[in-house]
Amino acid sequence: MFFEGDYVKVKNKEGYEGLIGKILAYRPPYEIQLLESKKIIYCFENEIQKISKDKINKQKRDELSENIKDLIIKFESKKSYNKQIELVYEDLKKFQDKYPFAKYPNKIEDLRVTDLYKEISNEMGEFFHWIEYKLKGLGSLNLYANVYRNASKQLDDFKELLYDIVDETVSLADKIDAQWDKISGMGGDKILAKKIVCCFNDNLIPIFNTKHLEHFFDCVIGKENYPEDYKLMSLGGQYEFLMNKLMNFKNVIPETRDWKTLKLSIFLYENYPPPGKEKWN
């Protein structure tokens, strides 16, 4: 007896022997969607045999792994991003030297209102100019200037958020779940918060859009690998989960283990562009 959702291998149907599919309708003849071609065929019980879901998942992982390795080889052959990546990390080092908050948290108190926004000239201050423009190579933001003006008007609140960012005892999830929405324009998906976190921790993959992270997870790890409580997680919890899984993905593949995290970000955007985004950055 077979049931809806069972995976089966076709064994006695001419032209389809050896193909694997999933049962969509459980009454004979069984309606089966072939996994590779997505074609619908109909089979009787003596024409199919059940396959365990674990075996199917292993096959998917093996196929995915081979596909990823092929893409890595093609990506590495270009070498077109290496210089660009090098320059981004040089700029990031300059930023971290200018704002050494991770090493000396007390330096956060040196931030002035005009470092965030210059009201007289109506332009963003140097700190946010670094985040938005000079470090655009880490990923674009394209935020409204009012966000930075609002931060300058709540300088003490912003400083408290920075203390959390550079505090190694605060989890990644809690850094994102901190009260960024106290400052108008910094809530929602907390894109700006995520970029600031990455600017002070270059071991994180510079991808700030949660939907993009989920898309890449689906592509290189698999939709079936989300924990059951994923949708119940906070935004920060989801971000930490996705970041850890994608970092593990990078570190278990010999060819990508030594990559800078920015290189992985570029690889993902180039080979698995999210809907509505044609290329990296």
PyMOL commands that set and color helices and strands:
alter all, ss='L'
color gray80, all
select helices_A, chain A and resi 45-47+53-78+82-98+105-110+113-116+126-134+136-138+145-153+155-166+172-177+180-182+191-200+210-220+223-225+230-232+235-252+261-271
alter helices_A, ss='H'
color red, helices_A
select strands_A, chain A and resi 7-10+20-25+30-34+40-43+48-51+117-118+123-124
alter strands_A, ss='S'
color yellow, strands_A
deselect
rebuild
show_as cartoon
